[in-house]
Each structure stands twice: as C-alpha cells, then as structure tokens.
Amino acid sequence: MQQIAENGHQQRNDSSCGLLYSVLRSEADRIRQMATERLNHIESRTPTLSVTLKKREDQLMNKYECIVCGYVENGDETPHQCRQCMAPASRFVKKPQPEEGSAASDTEKKAD
C-alpha cells in the first residue's frame, strides 16, 4: 500500500515538472522569437542608419566649389586642383555650411 502511495506521489511530481517544463519552454520560445524579431529589425535599419550618418558627415565637411566648372569637393582644405577642369586651387571658393533645419539643408537632403 505504501508503495502505491509513493508511486502516486512520484507521478504527481513528474506531471508537475512536466507542466512546469512545458510552460518554461513555451515562454523561452516566445522570448527567443521576440529577440529574433528585434534583431531582424535592427539589422534591417543598419544600412539606413549608415547612409544617414554618412550624409550627415558629408554635410558637416567643408565644401569647396570650383568657380570655373561648378565641381564641388568635400574636405578639410582647399583642393590643389579641380578634378574636372584642372583649375588651380585659387579658383575654389568655400561654400557656407547650411544650418541644421534650414531650407538649404532640406534642399540638400531632397537632392540626395
């Protein structure tokens, strides 16, 4: 009789563990799915963010325009020579940088 009681108790513990395992497994699968979706979202936005940062970096760089042909060069200092018309450095003028949120900045964004 005692053995039957012990076996019954053991079966109840096994079913409780099975239920707990099932709940934990389902919760783990749900969390894994959420993490995968979040990672996919981040990875899908990474190229967009890289392009946005590159555009912003280009906006912050100095721009020099050749007054002969209109070619614009980005850089920290005046180019030695125009890549298109071979005009000397003296033919470059520094373009003013648009302020953030200004109409000129918005126009540049649309052009890109």
Secondary structure, DSSP 8 states (H G I E B T S, - for coil): -HHHHHHHHHHHHHHHHHHHHHHHHHHHHHHHHHHHHHHHHHHHHHHHHHHHHHHHHHHHS-EEEETTT--EEESSS--SB-TTT--BGGGEEEE----TTSHHHHHHHHH-
